């Protein structure tokens, strides 16, 4: 098992590999979901699009997605966030 730290706070320590949630917000619609699913699958071959959690905004204009990925390193997580930021569809990712 590989221990890596995000900063010096011991609460942020991750033991890789581990399940890691990523939340992403963008416009409602298939284009956004397809983009986010493609990014997740590129970095986690075991990623299943059926496991995405959806939350629609009250007016239906936006949605947030919760992805469960199998993280193998901090570099993998960083690469996912970098790829998500390349699209204007992504409002934010946590």
Secondary structure, 3 states (H helix, E strand, C coil): CEEECCCCCHHHCEEECEEEEEEEEEECCHHHHHHHHHHHHHHCCCCCHHHCEEEECCCCCEEEEEEEEEECCHHHHHHHHHHHHCCCCEEEEC
